[in-house]
Amino acid sequence: MIRPDLLGRPVTRWADLWYPSLAGKIAMWVTEDDLFAIALKSIDQPLDTTDPAILDQAAERIRDLLPGIVIIALDPTMPNAAILLADGTYPIVYGWAFDALEAKSLNPAVEFVLPEEGVMLWIDTFVVPASSTRKSLAWQFIDFVLRPEMSALITNEIFVATANEYAAQFIDPALRDHPWIFPSGTDLMNVEYLEELPPAILSYRHQLWQELESITTR
């Protein structure tokens, strides 16, 4: 999410975040999954790479970026991403469509960018533990949430897309047709899901991350 009116240059790619002039102007959640995904995308590498050499490259990219990032802490007293962007505290904030819509309602100068290299998709899921003693009730609840009108209600209330195509008729048209919530097929050409990596590669990446975390705690 960006404030073009406060930036001296366009921001259209993940790689733009590394411009020296933007240091200290970027606020984001700092997590292993997100930072490695952003770094890999910025060098046009797949998120599910199993090549340690490429992960090393991504780690170096993160090392270069971290000093210029303002971390949005998990602190209930801290303003949320939308407010930080809308009031101009930071002209670039890593966030999601629902953050952007809230920020836009506070300040019309806010824009939402899907970086040209592609974005990371996520999806909320329901699971029933194998050890559950109330499986029938759990399945009833899942069936309830997956009703089209219930799936639409979630979109209408919290501004996140639904994967339930039958819900479209119940979604507020202003949200159903909003490109930030439901991007076009063209905008989604380069998207990737964050897949679970093989244990050995995940362990290697986590080791790299632990070394990088020391930068954020200095």
LINLINSUL-V915157 format. One record per helix or strand of 2 or more residues. SS is the DSSP state (~ for helix, > for strand). FROM is the first residue (numbers start at 1). LEN is the number of residues. If there is no record, write none. Layout:
SS;FROM;LEN
SS;FROM;LEN
This chain:
>;2;2
~;4;3
~;14;5
~;20;3
>;26;3
~;32;11
~;52;15
>;69;3
~;81;6
>;92;2
~;97;10
>;110;2
>;120;2
~;135;11
~;148;11
~;165;6
~;173;4
>;192;2
~;199;18
